[in-house]
């Protein structure tokens, strides 16, 4: 009798005790996600959101746990969740000042800014957390759902953000339903609706946890279905309806997740980039297979190398197939990439350290089986060596490399000689007004003023230490001025022509506009430049006192706007 009375008393007390006293601990990682419910002024929160969204997030949590275990990373490796009380997801409520349509498809960071401020008021630094933001981003009319909000994700090793939709129909318990009533760009079943949107939550959360896109091999597709970071967001859970294989985590995805603090529960750590690719080559081993081998040097533990083989025929990188290789103790590595398509592609190499994943190498090439198919890879690796020698201010090494390296192209030889001379000498910059001779390269110009949007103005090499490149060609004459930038040179009306080439640095996805002014009068304006093609122009600068080289950011911010003025030469 006493035991019964005591249990009844404890049950009664539990109703009144706060959740943390009820023992509702975060599930999964000890660094749980911060789940936010974002409500515009013209909406009201969906009543059952906390219970239903807990089911959604636990379904995704279990998917990550099971897939990490299948890939060999332990039975409890997954992200964490907070519960307000048993069966109820802890949601940080954020009431927005604007209406739903004020937060459209391209408003993710606008939404995040509001969330960050409100979380700060609640004592949470969103820049040290992985946060997920639920919005009512679907507008229903006559059985048709229109997406009006952001549904994306982005992250760094110690933090990230994902933007999701909430909807009364969103519920993992309905993944098996074949009943009509769903909508995803077309009418579909309620189960398919949940596959797309719960799969989308799993996918965009992957981005918030630093995962890039990739896809499955054909052998994996037959056995496991579709990679989550490929098209698996659309097939998630469809096996519950008997409609085929669902989604899975590739080993590459699991390997990266294993070092993310929100997954492994460790405190975030940062290290300098101390991994170098010191040797690399590719060779054909069969009609559709290529062997990659080489060596790395690393000052911190490297768990593996990931090779991404990404076909150009698809504009996005969703079709990037992966190969994972663990380096030997001496840093050497070797692995065979299967299912290599005979078409232009991009090869990317990432090193997964014990605290993050960093890119080591990126190159475009065409693995078509013909002679010279790997020449672009060889050249790209030679460029890396030159950049390293220049970064170490090794003039003799640059000169020796130009003289002894086999199959070094003429443009690279010229770059080596030019950079070697630049390191060895300390020739002063010259104002174009006082320069002698019939021509003058503005690479060597002393500017009256030089403003750039990021880092600093550099000459003969890009500001980030990479060689100036356009579609595989390397240049030794030029200026690197990240947009928005403005360079002003005093000509003193002593020059007649100005010829130059211009481009966005290869490997950077910027969008810029190049402008030239003479005495504040516009002499030249390019179209919006979004590719890496080299373009040329020649202008009449007779009588110009001050020449101005301007790069505008293209109207969409200056991210990756690595702008190059190539061979900018004045003539009399």
Buried (B, 14 or more C-beta within 10 A) or exposed (E): EEEEEEEEEEEEEBEEEEBEEBEBEBBBBEBBBBBBBBBBEEBEBBEEBBBBBBBBBBBBBBBBBBBBBEBEBEEEBBBBBBBBBEEBBBBBEBEBEBEBEBBBEEBBBBBBEBBBEBBEEEEBEBEEBBBBBBBBBBEEEEEEBEBBBBBBBBBBBBBBBBBBBBBEBBBBEBBBBEEEEBBBEEBBBBBBBBBBBBBBBBBBBBBBBBBBBBBBBEEBBEEBBBBBBBBBBBBBBBBBBEBEBBBBBBBBBBBBBBBBBBBBBBEBBEEEBEBBBEBBEBEBEEEBEBBBBBBBEBEBEBBBBBBBBBBEEEEEBBBBBBBBBEBEEEBEBEBBBBEBBEEBBBBBBBBBBBBBBBEBBBBBBBBEEEEEBBBBBBBBBBBBBBBBBBEEEBBEBBBBBBEEBEEBBEBBBBBBBBBBBBBEEEEEEBBBBEBEEEEBBBBBBBBBEBEBBBEEBBBBBBBBEBBBBBEBBBBBBBBBBBBBBBBBBBBBBBBBBBBBBBBBBBBBEBBBBBBBBBBEEEBBEBEEBEEBEBBEBEBEBEEBEBBBBBBBBBEEEBEBBBBBBBBBBBBE
